Amino acid sequence: MQFATGALGTLLPKLGKLLQDEYNLQKSVKKDIQFLTDELESTGAALRKIGDMPQEQLDEQVKIWAREVRELSYDMEDVVDTFLVQVQGADTTSRSSSKRFVRKMVKMFTKGTMRHHIAEEIKEIKERVTQLAARRDRCRVDDINPTTTTLIDPRLTALYTQASDLIGIDETREQVISRLFVGGKQQRIVSIVGFGGLGKTTLAKAVCDKIKNEFQCTALVTVSKNFDMKRVFMDILYELDRGKYGNIHTTMLELKQLVDLVKGFLNDKRYLIVIDDMWDITPWKILTCALSENNTGSRIIITTRIIDVAKHIGGFFELKPFTHENSKILFYRRIFESEDKCPSQFYEVSEKILSKCGGVPLAILTTSSLLADKLGDINEWHELCDSIGSGLGGSHDLDNMRNILYLSYYDLPSHLKTCLLYLSIFPEDYVFRRDRLIWRWIAEDFVCCGETDRSLFEVGENYFKQLCNRSLIQPYMDEFGLPRTCRMHDMVLDLIRSLSKEESFVTTTSGDTSMPSSRSNVRRLSLHSTICPAKGMPKLRSLSIFGGASVFDSMPSLSSFNLLRVLDLEGCNLTNRQGLRFLGDLLHLRYLSLLRTKYGGKLPDEVGKLQFLQILDLRGARITEVPTSLVRLRQLMCLYVGIHTRLPSGLRKIISLEMLSGAMDSTFIVEDLRHLTQLRQLQVGVLPNEEGRSDLNPVKALLESLGNLRKIKDLQIWGDYRAGVDLEGSLESRGSLRRLFICEASLLPTWINPASLSFLSILHITILQMGRGDIQVLGTLPALCYLYLDISSSIQIKERFPVSVDAFPCLRECTFSGFEIVPSILPAGAMARLETFQFSICLEDFVSGDFEDLAMDHLPSLRSVCVCINTHGIAEEVILRVEEMLKHKAAVHPNHPSIHIEK
């Protein structure tokens, strides 16, 4: 589904199903459905064209037409889905779901009442489609063409910023310059990447101004999103020599001629070229034809919002937001001349505003410009602070800020626009999990596989990466460099909430923001406060509660929301909730999350009626067991339960499962896993049975089942922390496995070897005892990038590991915990790519003189070191001597890695 086209993307295939001969439709109904299909395909094309245009360029009548078409598409899909629910949900006993579906469709269409009902629904929809088609002709929608012009050039003011106006830029400017002047006579490139409004153009201009005298010629040109390469090359020539090429823009030269002119001019010169606002690698490929290497020490600076563009071009330099201190200097200087002149009553609200600006210079300048003439009323400051992130701001300065962000938004393909707008469900400064967002996209039909063989979740992951790549989502990386959680900048949230509100895409209640007066078309509701919505939302598809249990308890019965697809109660305290029987009435439900709700009641048997359910998350709920009716959910893709929740037997029937998490104390349940061949992520706890005795069979059954899971990429196994779990056994080669987490194994399993895990990238393992050859085995894993090895028992290793010089060829981050080691024990050549190293040392060894060598220079890529030392019972002079030795070894290392000492 795409925001621009409403539900048309998913509706049209469903209408196509109803045209199949097996359903024995009346000719008149079949003809009407064909008419609807043809008309809606044409309408969808018009909607996509409108979706690519900035809102300010659209006539108001066109906006109204597009909004009504989208609403019609949702209504039509609700009708079709309700029909499918009635057919598919009634009988779940037949082995052949496809034959059962066709048989019941035929049976229902032959009934007079059902045939009459469907015919009436389609007839009414046809009338609405006909009326909208006539209005489309009157509005001349088909004549609309997206323009390639923009109302402003958001970089123009940055090019004319005075050096005296720049705050905190000196250090960053020097970092860029130092990168530019590495490489001698060879051409050097630095690609500055960052969020819109972060100051990339200003920084590039400041660098250029400081070093331009060291070059024979310079040029600073803008490419922008809708680039014209002929104009770009004309701009370059004009900048290089305005006397010679002063009239270049009036010429009729072809692109090849312009490329040749630039190349010829730069052939033997040392040049500095700044290419600003690059959105794609296509113009860069053309530019390289003219900016070729001439061994004169030339330099090129690129600015871009797109991370992949910067990485492709090279010289990646990520521009960071302002520090809080520099943010304050810029803000207060603009309003009060300096911070010490700020009246005390304005200080608290100023800090809140700065927090919302997030260190983005353009946001700080925009808000400070708005407030500069509002010193008489502090309430206006509070109103502006509240409006940031709400989508309610309406000043000229805020509009200019939004125009800059609009460039990023309108550069998105239609499906990513939809996914980005959906993030308006989250409150300000809310940190949300990546997987939660992707699964919700899937439940809302925003993710489409197309003809690829990738799963819906894998496609959703790609959507997420693209939004991060464009700096529209701010990911937080975990210790393994994976984006587990993320948030949105308040200015981006402000933009998408404004767009979402205008088109009634998501309805939010927050603070004093109330429900819209007309609730009949509310389809996605996000509650951020204790405001309780009354009844009157018959079309509600999605409900998210961020306001706590009081909101949930004061709501009308959820049974009335019978079209609900997404029910997200994550973090809502349901400790006192007695039951959830209403779930059986939500037959359209696709996503249900009780994560961290502390709900201690039963999950009703009626959950087995939810035949469209795709995601069920019960982690952090106090549900003791899942009803056996769950195994009837043949579309379930994700099932997460807590460690104390008993899974039902018969999981083998849910062959659609891709992600599964839970504790398993039964051999029968573990054996079910071998039939879940679509599993890509498995988190399994092998626990003692009710008698407290560890069952030997589940482990063997688990390894046998894993041998049948060809798509598994992420595997987590945990056992009894007291005795550990014996994972010894045979395992077929699992080349698909990328991430392996094992907690409390008794020994390192022998199946962890390069033959079985050739593509393993991340290994996090805790074992009770380590063998002398274990490090050597781990060092042979060819793709291992991240290693966390923890030994529960207290041991010391005082001899050189039997590790080859080419061990750990790809390892970038390594943590050794629970045992003492010094880097010099590793042979030179091992861990050649290691950047981050955490280890522990025993100070007693330095007292006895056993270890004096703390050298790290044989680790050539080292950037960061963390050393854990136990100072108990050690003389202060020994502690100081070891600390000085560690700092000295870091200082003499060629990379001068940072060093942190934990005591």
Secondary structure in CASP SS format (residue, H / E / C, confidence):
PFRMAT SS
TARGET T0000
AUTHOR 0000-0000-0000
METHOD secondary structure of the structure
MODEL  1
M C 1.00
Q E 1.00
F C 1.00
A C 1.00
T C 1.00
G E 1.00
A C 1.00
L H 1.00
G H 1.00
T H 1.00
L H 1.00
L H 1.00
P H 1.00
K H 1.00
L H 1.00
G H 1.00
K H 1.00
L H 1.00
L C 1.00
Q C 1.00
D H 1.00
E H 1.00
Y H 1.00
N C 1.00
L C 1.00
Q C 1.00
K H 1.00
S H 1.00
V H 1.00
K H 1.00
K H 1.00
D H 1.00
I H 1.00
Q H 1.00
F H 1.00
L H 1.00
T H 1.00
D H 1.00
E H 1.00
L H 1.00
E H 1.00
S H 1.00
T H 1.00
G H 1.00
A H 1.00
A H 1.00
L H 1.00
R H 1.00
K H 1.00
I H 1.00
G H 1.00
D C 1.00
M C 1.00
P C 1.00
Q H 1.00
E H 1.00
Q H 1.00
L C 1.00
D C 1.00
E H 1.00
Q H 1.00
V H 1.00
K H 1.00
I H 1.00
W H 1.00
A H 1.00
R H 1.00
E H 1.00
V H 1.00
R H 1.00
E H 1.00
L H 1.00
S H 1.00
Y H 1.00
D H 1.00
M H 1.00
E H 1.00
D H 1.00
V H 1.00
V H 1.00
D H 1.00
T H 1.00
F H 1.00
L H 1.00
V H 1.00
Q H 1.00
V H 1.00
Q H 1.00
G C 1.00
A C 1.00
D C 1.00
T C 1.00
T C 1.00
S C 1.00
R C 1.00
S C 1.00
S H 1.00
S H 1.00
K H 1.00
R H 1.00
F H 1.00
V H 1.00
R H 1.00
K H 1.00
M H 1.00
V H 1.00
K H 1.00
M H 1.00
F H 1.00
T H 1.00
K C 1.00
G H 1.00
T H 1.00
M H 1.00
R H 1.00
H H 1.00
H H 1.00
I H 1.00
A H 1.00
E H 1.00
E H 1.00
I H 1.00
K H 1.00
E H 1.00
I H 1.00
K H 1.00
E H 1.00
R H 1.00
V H 1.00
T H 1.00
Q H 1.00
L H 1.00
A H 1.00
A H 1.00
R H 1.00
R H 1.00
D H 1.00
R H 1.00
C C 1.00
R C 1.00
V H 1.00
D H 1.00
D H 1.00
I C 1.00
N C 1.00
P C 1.00
T C 1.00
T C 1.00
T C 1.00
T C 1.00
L C 1.00
I C 1.00
D C 1.00
P C 1.00
R C 1.00
L H 1.00
T H 1.00
A H 1.00
L H 1.00
Y C 1.00
T C 1.00
Q C 1.00
A H 1.00
S H 1.00
D H 1.00
L C 1.00
I C 1.00
G C 1.00
I C 1.00
D H 1.00
E H 1.00
T H 1.00
R H 1.00
E H 1.00
Q H 1.00
V H 1.00
I H 1.00
S H 1.00
R H 1.00
L H 1.00
F C 1.00
V C 1.00
G C 1.00
G C 1.00
K C 1.00
Q C 1.00
Q C 1.00
R E 1.00
I E 1.00
V E 1.00
S E 1.00
I E 1.00
V E 1.00
G C 1.00
F C 1.00
G C 1.00
G C 1.00
L C 1.00
G C 1.00
K H 1.00
T H 1.00
T H 1.00
L H 1.00
A H 1.00
K H 1.00
A H 1.00
V H 1.00
C H 1.00
D H 1.00
K H 1.00
I H 1.00
K H 1.00
N H 1.00
E H 1.00
F C 1.00
Q C 1.00
C E 1.00
T E 1.00
A E 1.00
L E 1.00
V E 1.00
T E 1.00
V C 1.00
S C 1.00
K C 1.00
N C 1.00
F C 1.00
D C 1.00
M H 1.00
K H 1.00
R H 1.00
V H 1.00
F H 1.00
M H 1.00
D H 1.00
I H 1.00
L H 1.00
Y H 1.00
E H 1.00
L H 1.00
D C 1.00
R C 1.00
G C 1.00
K C 1.00
Y C 1.00
G C 1.00
N C 1.00
I H 1.00
H H 1.00
T H 1.00
T C 1.00
M C 1.00
L C 1.00
E C 1.00
L H 1.00
K H 1.00
Q H 1.00
L H 1.00
V H 1.00
D H 1.00
L H 1.00
V H 1.00
K H 1.00
G H 1.00
F H 1.00
L H 1.00
N C 1.00
D C 1.00
K C 1.00
R C 1.00
Y E 1.00
L E 1.00
I E 1.00
V E 1.00
I E 1.00
D E 1.00
D C 1.00
M C 1.00
W C 1.00
D C 1.00
I C 1.00
T H 1.00
P H 1.00
W H 1.00
K H 1.00
I H 1.00
L H 1.00
T C 1.00
C C 1.00
A C 1.00
L C 1.00
S C 1.00
E C 1.00
N C 1.00
N C 1.00
T C 1.00
G C 1.00
S C 1.00
R E 1.00
I E 1.00
I E 1.00
I E 1.00
T E 1.00
T E 1.00
R C 1.00
I C 1.00
I H 1.00
D H 1.00
V H 1.00
A H 1.00
K H 1.00
H H 1.00
I H 1.00
G C 1.00
G C 1.00
F E 1.00
F E 1.00
E E 1.00
L C 1.00
K C 1.00
P C 1.00
F C 1.00
T C 1.00
H H 1.00
E H 1.00
N H 1.00
S H 1.00
K H 1.00
I H 1.00
L H 1.00
F H 1.00
Y H 1.00
R H 1.00
R H 1.00
I H 1.00
F H 1.00
E C 1.00
S C 1.00
E H 1.00
D H 1.00
K H 1.00
C C 1.00
P C 1.00
S H 1.00
Q H 1.00
F H 1.00
Y H 1.00
E H 1.00
V H 1.00
S H 1.00
E H 1.00
K H 1.00
I H 1.00
L H 1.00
S H 1.00
K H 1.00
C H 1.00
G C 1.00
G C 1.00
V C 1.00
P H 1.00
L H 1.00
A H 1.00
I H 1.00
L H 1.00
T H 1.00
T H 1.00
S H 1.00
S H 1.00
L H 1.00
L H 1.00
A C 1.00
D C 1.00
K C 1.00
L C 1.00
G C 1.00
D C 1.00
I H 1.00
N H 1.00
E H 1.00
W H 1.00
H H 1.00
E H 1.00
L H 1.00
C H 1.00
D H 1.00
S H 1.00
I C 1.00
G C 1.00
S C 1.00
G C 1.00
L C 1.00
G C 1.00
G C 1.00
S C 1.00
H H 1.00
D H 1.00
L H 1.00
D H 1.00
N H 1.00
M H 1.00
R H 1.00
N H 1.00
I H 1.00
L H 1.00
Y H 1.00
L H 1.00
S H 1.00
Y H 1.00
Y H 1.00
D C 1.00
L C 1.00
P C 1.00
S H 1.00
H H 1.00
L H 1.00
K H 1.00
T H 1.00
C H 1.00
L H 1.00
L H 1.00
Y H 1.00
L H 1.00
S H 1.00
I H 1.00
F C 1.00
P C 1.00
E C 1.00
D C 1.00
Y C 1.00
V C 1.00
F E 1.00
R E 1.00
R H 1.00
D H 1.00
R H 1.00
L H 1.00
I H 1.00
W H 1.00
R H 1.00
W H 1.00
I H 1.00
A H 1.00
E C 1.00
D C 1.00
F C 1.00
V C 1.00
C C 1.00
C C 1.00
G C 1.00
E C 1.00
T C 1.00
D C 1.00
R C 1.00
S C 1.00
L H 1.00
F H 1.00
E H 1.00
V H 1.00
G H 1.00
E H 1.00
N H 1.00
Y H 1.00
F H 1.00
K H 1.00
Q H 1.00
L H 1.00
C H 1.00
N H 1.00
R C 1.00
S C 1.00
L C 1.00
I C 1.00
Q E 1.00
P E 1.00
Y E 1.00
M E 1.00
D C 1.00
E C 1.00
F C 1.00
G C 1.00
L C 1.00
P E 1.00
R E 1.00
T E 1.00
C E 1.00
R E 1.00
M C 1.00
H C 1.00
D H 1.00
M H 1.00
V H 1.00
L H 1.00
D H 1.00
L H 1.00
I H 1.00
R H 1.00
S H 1.00
L H 1.00
S H 1.00
K H 1.00
E H 1.00
E C 1.00
S C 1.00
F C 1.00
V C 1.00
T E 1.00
T E 1.00
T E 1.00
S C 1.00
G C 1.00
D C 1.00
T C 1.00
S C 1.00
M C 1.00
P C 1.00
S C 1.00
S C 1.00
R C 1.00
S C 1.00
N C 1.00
V C 1.00
R C 1.00
R E 1.00
L E 1.00
S E 1.00
L E 1.00
H C 1.00
S C 1.00
T C 1.00
I C 1.00
C C 1.00
P C 1.00
A C 1.00
K C 1.00
G C 1.00
M C 1.00
P C 1.00
K C 1.00
L C 1.00
R C 1.00
S E 1.00
L E 1.00
S E 1.00
I E 1.00
F C 1.00
G C 1.00
G C 1.00
A H 1.00
S H 1.00
V H 1.00
F H 1.00
D H 1.00
S C 1.00
M C 1.00
P C 1.00
S C 1.00
L H 1.00
S H 1.00
S H 1.00
F C 1.00
N C 1.00
L C 1.00
L C 1.00
R C 1.00
V E 1.00
L E 1.00
D E 1.00
L C 1.00
E C 1.00
G C 1.00
C C 1.00
N C 1.00
L C 1.00
T C 1.00
N C 1.00
R C 1.00
Q C 1.00
G C 1.00
L C 1.00
R H 1.00
F H 1.00
L H 1.00
G H 1.00
D H 1.00
L C 1.00
L C 1.00
H C 1.00
L C 1.00
R C 1.00
Y E 1.00
L E 1.00
S E 1.00
L C 1.00
L C 1.00
R C 1.00
T C 1.00
K C 1.00
Y C 1.00
G C 1.00
G C 1.00
K C 1.00
L C 1.00
P C 1.00
D H 1.00
E H 1.00
V H 1.00
G H 1.00
K H 1.00
L C 1.00
Q C 1.00
F C 1.00
L C 1.00
Q C 1.00
I E 1.00
L E 1.00
D E 1.00
L C 1.00
R C 1.00
G C 1.00
A C 1.00
R C 1.00
I C 1.00
T C 1.00
E E 1.00
V C 1.00
P C 1.00
T H 1.00
S H 1.00
L H 1.00
V H 1.00
R H 1.00
L C 1.00
R C 1.00
Q C 1.00
L C 1.00
M C 1.00
C E 1.00
L E 1.00
Y E 1.00
V C 1.00
G C 1.00
I C 1.00
H C 1.00
T C 1.00
R E 1.00
L C 1.00
P C 1.00
S C 1.00
G C 1.00
L H 1.00
R H 1.00
K H 1.00
I C 1.00
I C 1.00
S C 1.00
L C 1.00
E C 1.00
M E 1.00
L E 1.00
S E 1.00
G E 1.00
A E 1.00
M E 1.00
D C 1.00
S C 1.00
T H 1.00
F H 1.00
I H 1.00
V H 1.00
E H 1.00
D H 1.00
L H 1.00
R H 1.00
H H 1.00
L C 1.00
T C 1.00
Q C 1.00
L C 1.00
R C 1.00
Q E 1.00
L E 1.00
Q E 1.00
V E 1.00
G E 1.00
V E 1.00
L C 1.00
P C 1.00
N C 1.00
E C 1.00
E C 1.00
G C 1.00
R C 1.00
S C 1.00
D C 1.00
L H 1.00
N H 1.00
P H 1.00
V H 1.00
K H 1.00
A H 1.00
L H 1.00
L H 1.00
E H 1.00
S H 1.00
L H 1.00
G C 1.00
N C 1.00
L C 1.00
R C 1.00
K C 1.00
I C 1.00
K C 1.00
D E 1.00
L E 1.00
Q E 1.00
I E 1.00
W E 1.00
G C 1.00
D C 1.00
Y C 1.00
R C 1.00
A C 1.00
G C 1.00
V E 1.00
D C 1.00
L C 1.00
E C 1.00
G C 1.00
S C 1.00
L C 1.00
E C 1.00
S C 1.00
R C 1.00
G C 1.00
S C 1.00
L C 1.00
R C 1.00
R E 1.00
L E 1.00
F E 1.00
I E 1.00
C E 1.00
E E 1.00
A E 1.00
S C 1.00
L C 1.00
L C 1.00
P C 1.00
T C 1.00
W C 1.00
I C 1.00
N C 1.00
P C 1.00
A C 1.00
S C 1.00
L C 1.00
S C 1.00
F C 1.00
L C 1.00
S C 1.00
I E 1.00
L E 1.00
H E 1.00
I E 1.00
T E 1.00
I E 1.00
L C 1.00
Q C 1.00
M C 1.00
G C 1.00
R C 1.00
G C 1.00
D H 1.00
I H 1.00
Q H 1.00
V H 1.00
L H 1.00
G H 1.00
T C 1.00
L C 1.00
P C 1.00
A C 1.00
L C 1.00
C C 1.00
Y E 1.00
L E 1.00
Y E 1.00
L E 1.00
D E 1.00
I E 1.00
S E 1.00
S E 1.00
S E 1.00
I E 1.00
Q E 1.00
I C 1.00
K C 1.00
E C 1.00
R C 1.00
F C 1.00
P C 1.00
V C 1.00
S C 1.00
V C 1.00
D C 1.00
A C 1.00
F C 1.00
P C 1.00
C C 1.00
L C 1.00
R C 1.00
E E 1.00
C E 1.00
T E 1.00
F E 1.00
S E 1.00
G E 1.00
F E 1.00
E E 1.00
I C 1.00
V C 1.00
P H 1.00
S H 1.00
I H 1.00
L C 1.00
P C 1.00
A C 1.00
G C 1.00
A C 1.00
M C 1.00
A C 1.00
R C 1.00
L C 1.00
E C 1.00
T E 1.00
F E 1.00
Q E 1.00
F E 1.00
S E 1.00
I E 1.00
C C 1.00
L H 1.00
E H 1.00
D H 1.00
F H 1.00
V H 1.00
S H 1.00
G C 1.00
D C 1.00
F C 1.00
E C 1.00
D C 1.00
L C 1.00
A C 1.00
M C 1.00
D C 1.00
H C 1.00
L C 1.00
P C 1.00
S C 1.00
L C 1.00
R C 1.00
S E 1.00
V E 1.00
C E 1.00
V E 1.00
C E 1.00
I E 1.00
N C 1.00
T C 1.00
H C 1.00
G C 1.00
I C 1.00
A C 1.00
E H 1.00
E H 1.00
V H 1.00
I H 1.00
L H 1.00
R H 1.00
V H 1.00
E H 1.00
E H 1.00
M H 1.00
L H 1.00
K H 1.00
H H 1.00
K H 1.00
A H 1.00
A H 1.00
V H 1.00
H C 1.00
P C 1.00
N C 1.00
H C 1.00
P C 1.00
S E 1.00
I E 1.00
H E 1.00
I E 1.00
E E 1.00
K C 1.00
END
